[in-house]
């Protein structure tokens, strides 16, 4: 039996930073994640404020520019048929960043380990409450006992689901992602977004030079659109100019992309953070930054609770609720700007949407 003060499940941005903050506060921290790091990860854009946030944590970002790529702004065909440009030139935090996700996640995990967290390359298979502590078992047979449990397992919320917590979802959204080559000689340091009748396209060139395209559609139409992905790309007005269909094969990576949230993000001696607690429609461009913020904030709430602040965890949950409400208000407004296809399933579903958040996040069932 391995004894620790806190077990953090998941080594994405939220989990690694949560583990780092807990370890810096002097807690014995275990960090577990057995997911396949070679699989593609959706989400590679960090807004300008993200680098300032990392600096505020005392992390060395001097080598950022050699690993990741600056984003100068966005090119968007959205409310009209015109292509509009929005630059980060006047942003006080400078450019945004196109991340090499594998290297970025490894960088944050390394920061957690440098702070004293111990990494274990496996997933948790069994979670049982034993009095005031948790008894945990891994998929490879290791056993742990800890006081605090942090769910940073992403949209799957594997820990919270084991505790019986329900996940709520907004309008269904699926990302049909393809990887290929940009136009020959193209050095696009912008994010390209184009609305189409069946949904909207996202295009970017990753730091490795690979082009990534994602068509976001309603799940009810994903099967038919998936078969028609290259033809749909060829029907775009702007995306096909930067990302010619000939540069992409037919193999697609399919991912859930809609916003969602846990019915409660905390219970007795456990907390959820990152996408496990609250996830975002990628149109908002706030997934990675909010994951980092929520991981750090959850860890600090645990430390405050350890020091006797009985309201720290509840205040953390309220803060996530505020983030959720602002996000939904802005997202609904953004989707309602598109009025070109009022009868199409994708856009009509978003025009009628008004889901924000229940009035209060319920307490998790005790186990």
C-alpha positions in Angstrom: 0.0 0.0 0.0 1.4 3.4 -1.1 0.5 6.2 1.3 0.0 9.8 0.0 -1.9 12.9 0.9 -3.4 13.4 -2.6 -3.9 11.4 -5.7 -4.4 13.3 -8.9 -5.8 11.2 -11.8 -4.8 12.6 -15.2 -1.7 14.4 -16.5 -3.3 16.9 -18.8 -2.8 20.6 -18.1 -5.3 20.6 -15.2 -4.0 17.5 -13.5 -0.3 18.3 -13.8 -0.7 21.9 -12.5 -3.0 20.6 -9.7 -0.3 18.1 -8.7 2.4 20.8 -8.9 0.6 23.2 -6.6 -0.3 20.5 -4.1 3.3 19.3 -4.0 4.6 22.8 -3.6 2.4 23.2 -0.5 4.1 20.2 1.1 1.6 17.4 0.4 2.7 14.0 -0.7 1.2 13.7 -4.2 0.8 10.8 -6.6 0.0 11.6 -10.2 -1.5 8.7 -12.2 -2.2 8.5 -15.9 -2.0 5.4 -18.2 -3.5 6.9 -21.3 -1.8 6.5 -24.7 0.3 9.6 -25.2 0.7 8.8 -28.9 -2.9 9.3 -29.8 -3.9 12.7 -31.3 -5.2 15.3 -28.8 -7.8 17.8 -29.8 -7.0 21.2 -28.4 -3.7 23.0 -29.2 -4.5 26.7 -28.9 -3.4 28.7 -25.9 -4.7 32.4 -25.7 -2.2 35.2 -25.0 -3.1 35.2 -21.3 -1.9 31.6 -21.0 1.8 32.4 -21.0 1.3 35.1 -18.4 -0.5 32.6 -16.2 2.4 30.1 -16.5 4.9 32.9 -15.6 2.8 33.8 -12.6 3.3 30.2 -11.4 7.1 30.7 -11.6 7.5 28.3 -14.5 10.3 28.8 -17.0 8.8 29.7 -20.4 12.0 30.9 -22.0 12.1 28.0 -24.5 8.4 28.4 -25.5 9.1 29.9 -28.8 11.5 27.1 -29.8 8.9 24.4 -29.2 5.5 26.1 -29.9 4.3 28.4 -32.6 3.1 32.0 -32.2 -0.5 32.7 -33.4 -0.9 36.1 -34.9 -4.7 36.1 -34.8 -7.8 34.6 -36.4 -9.3 34.5 -40.0 -13.0 34.0 -39.7 -15.8 33.6 -42.2 -18.8 33.5 -39.8 -21.6 36.1 -39.7 -21.2 36.9 -43.5 -19.6 35.4 -46.5 -16.6 37.6 -46.1 -13.3 36.6 -44.5 -12.6 38.8 -41.4 -9.2 39.2 -39.7 -8.7 39.7 -36.0 -5.1 40.1 -34.8 -3.5 39.8 -31.4 -1.3 42.9 -32.2 -3.0 45.0 -29.5 -3.3 42.3 -26.9 -1.2 43.3 -23.9 -0.2 39.7 -23.4 1.2 39.4 -26.9 0.5 36.5 -29.4 -1.5 33.4 -28.8 0.3 30.0 -29.1 -0.2 26.9 -31.2 1.0 24.2 -28.9 2.8 20.9 -29.6 0.4 19.2 -27.2 2.6 16.2 -26.4 5.5 18.4 -25.5 3.3 20.9 -23.7 1.7 18.2 -21.5 5.1 16.6 -20.9 6.5 20.0 -19.8 3.7 20.5 -17.3 4.1 17.0 -16.0 7.8 17.6 -15.6 7.0 20.7 -13.5 4.8 18.6 -11.3 7.5 16.0 -10.8 10.1 18.7 -10.1 7.8 20.0 -7.4 7.8 16.6 -5.7 4.8 14.8 -7.2 5.4 11.1 -8.0 4.2 10.0 -11.4 2.7 6.5 -12.0 2.0 5.4 -15.6 -1.3 3.7 -15.1 -5.0 4.5 -14.6 -7.1 3.9 -11.5 -9.3 0.9 -11.7 -11.0 0.9 -8.3 -12.0 3.7 -5.9 -13.3 3.0 -2.5 -13.9 5.2 0.5 -12.3 3.9 3.7 -13.4 6.1 6.6 -11.9 9.5 6.0 -9.5 8.3 3.4 -9.6 6.8 -0.1 -8.4 3.3 -1.1 -7.4 3.2 -4.7 -6.2 0.4 -7.0 -4.6 0.7 -10.4 -5.1 -1.2 -13.5 -1.6 -2.8 -13.0 -2.3 -3.9 -9.4 -0.8 -1.1 -7.3 -2.7 0.0 -4.2 -2.8 3.5 -2.7 -4.3 5.2 0.3 -4.8 9.0 0.3 -6.8 11.7 1.9 -7.7 13.8 -1.2 -8.7 12.6 -4.7 -8.5 14.9 -7.7 -10.4 13.9 -10.9 -8.5 15.4 -13.9 -9.4 12.6 -16.3 -10.9 14.8 -19.0 -14.3 14.6 -20.5 -14.7 11.0 -19.4 -14.7 12.1 -15.7 -13.9 8.5 -14.8 -13.4 9.2 -11.1 -16.6 11.2 -10.7 -18.6 8.7 -12.6 -17.4 5.9 -10.3 -18.7 8.1 -7.4 -22.1 8.3 -9.1 -22.0 11.8 -10.4 -24.0 12.6 -13.5 -22.6 14.6 -16.4 -24.7 17.2 -18.2 -24.3 18.1 -21.8 -25.2 21.0 -24.0 -26.1 20.7 -27.7 -24.4 17.8 -29.2 -21.2 18.5 -31.1 -18.7 16.2 -32.8 -15.4 17.1 -34.3 -14.3 15.2 -37.4 -10.6 15.8 -37.5 -8.1 15.1 -40.3 -4.4 15.6 -40.5 -2.5 16.4 -43.6 -0.6 19.1 -45.5 -1.2 22.8 -45.9 -0.9 24.5 -49.2 2.7 24.2 -50.6 4.8 27.0 -49.2 2.1 28.1 -46.8 3.3 29.5 -43.4 -0.1 30.3 -41.8 0.3 31.6 -38.3 -3.5 32.2 -38.0 -6.4 30.1 -36.9 -8.9 29.7 -39.8 -12.6 29.3 -39.0 -15.4 29.0 -41.6 -19.1 28.5 -41.0 -20.8 26.1 -43.5 -24.4 24.8 -43.6 -23.6 21.5 -41.8 -21.5 23.3 -39.0 -18.1 24.9 -39.0 -14.5 24.2 -39.9 -11.4 24.9 -37.9 -8.0 24.9 -39.6 -4.5 25.3 -38.3 -0.9 24.4 -39.0 0.7 22.7 -36.0 4.3 23.4 -34.8 5.4 20.1 -36.4 4.3 21.5 -39.8 1.2 19.2 -40.0 -2.1 20.7 -41.0 -5.1 19.9 -38.7 -8.7 20.4 -39.9 -11.8 19.8 -37.9 -15.4 19.9 -39.1 -17.7 20.4 -36.2 -21.2 18.9 -36.8 -24.3 17.7 -35.0 -23.8 14.1 -33.9 -27.1 13.2 -35.7 -25.4 14.0 -39.0 -21.9 12.9 -38.2 -22.1 9.6 -40.0 -23.3 11.1 -43.3 -20.9 14.0 -43.1 -18.0 11.7 -42.2 -18.5 9.9 -45.5 -18.6 13.2 -47.3 -15.7 14.9 -45.4 -13.3 15.6 -48.3 -16.2 16.7 -50.5 -17.4 19.0 -47.7 -13.9 20.4 -47.5 -13.9 21.0 -51.3 -17.2 23.0 -50.9 -15.7 25.6 -48.5 -14.9 29.1 -49.7 -11.7 29.7 -47.8 -10.5 26.6 -45.9 -9.8 24.7 -49.2 -7.6 27.5 -50.4 -5.2 27.1 -47.4 -5.8 23.3 -46.9 -6.3 21.7 -50.3 -8.3 18.4 -50.1 -5.5 16.6 -52.0 -3.3 17.0 -49.0 -5.6 14.9 -46.8 -6.5 11.3 -46.7 -9.9 9.8 -45.7 -8.9 8.6 -42.2 -10.5 10.8 -39.6 -10.1 11.2 -35.8 -13.6 11.5 -34.2 -14.0 13.4 -30.9 -16.8 14.7 -28.7 -16.5 18.5 -28.7 -19.6 19.9 -27.1 -19.7 21.7 -23.8 -20.5 19.7 -20.7 -20.2 19.8 -16.9 -20.5 17.6 -13.9 -23.6 17.9 -11.8 -21.3 18.6 -8.9 -17.5 19.2 -9.0 -16.7 18.2 -5.4 -17.7 16.0 -2.6 -16.2 14.8 0.6 -12.4 14.9 0.1 -12.6 14.9 -3.7 -12.5 17.6 -6.4 -12.8 17.6 -10.2 -10.9 20.0 -12.4 -10.2 20.7 -16.1 -12.4 19.1 -18.7 -13.5 16.6 -16.1 -15.3 19.4 -14.2 -16.3 21.6 -17.1 -15.6 21.3 -20.8 -16.1 23.8 -23.6 -17.2 24.1 -27.2 -13.9 24.7 -29.0 -15.3 27.9 -30.6 -14.7 29.5 -27.3 -11.0 28.9 -27.4 -10.8 28.6 -23.6 -10.4 24.9 -22.9 -6.7 24.7 -22.2 -6.4 27.9 -20.3 -9.4 27.2 -18.1 -8.1 23.7 -17.5 -4.8 25.1 -16.2 -6.6 27.7 -14.1 -9.1 25.2 -12.6 -6.3 22.8 -11.8 -4.3 25.4 -9.8 -7.5 26.8 -8.2 -8.7 23.3 -7.1 -5.3 22.6 -5.6 -5.3 25.8 -3.7 -8.8 25.2 -2.4 -7.6 21.8 -1.1 -4.6 23.4 0.6 -6.9 26.0 2.2 -9.3 23.3 3.3 -6.4 21.5 4.9 -5.6 24.6 6.9 -9.2 24.9 8.2 -11.1 26.9 5.6 -14.4 25.0 5.5 -15.7 27.1 2.5 -12.7 26.8 0.2 -13.9 23.9 -1.9 -17.4 25.4 -2.2 -16.0 28.7 -3.4 -14.0 26.9 -6.0 -17.2 25.3 -7.3 -18.9 28.7 -7.4 -16.0 30.1 -9.4 -16.4 27.4 -12.0 -20.1 28.1 -12.1 -19.4 31.8 -12.9 -17.0 30.7 -15.7 -19.7 28.4 -17.1 -22.3 31.1 -17.1 -20.1 33.7 -18.9 -19.0 31.0 -21.4 -22.5 30.0 -22.3 -23.7 33.6 -22.7 -20.9 34.4 -25.1 -21.2 31.1 -27.0 -24.9 31.4 -27.6 -24.4 35.0 -28.9 -21.6 33.8 -31.2 -23.7 31.1 -32.7 -26.7 33.3 -33.1 -24.6 35.6 -35.3 -24.9 33.0 -38.1 -28.3 33.5 -39.8 -27.4 32.2 -43.3 -28.9 28.7 -42.8 -31.9 29.1 -40.5 -33.5 25.7 -41.5 -30.4 23.6 -41.1 -30.3 21.2 -38.1 -27.0 22.4 -36.8 -27.8 26.1 -36.7 -31.4 25.9 -35.7 -30.5 23.8 -32.6 -28.1 26.6 -31.5 -30.5 29.4 -32.1 -33.1 27.8 -29.7 -30.5 27.0 -27.0 -30.7 28.7 -23.6 -29.0 26.2 -21.3 -26.5 27.9 -19.0 -26.3 26.1 -15.6 -28.6 24.8 -12.9 -29.1 27.3 -10.1 -26.8 25.3 -7.8 -24.4 22.5 -8.1 -25.6 19.7 -5.9 -23.4 17.9 -3.5 -22.0 14.6 -4.7 -23.4 11.4 -3.2 -21.2 10.0 -0.4 -19.5 6.7 -1.0 
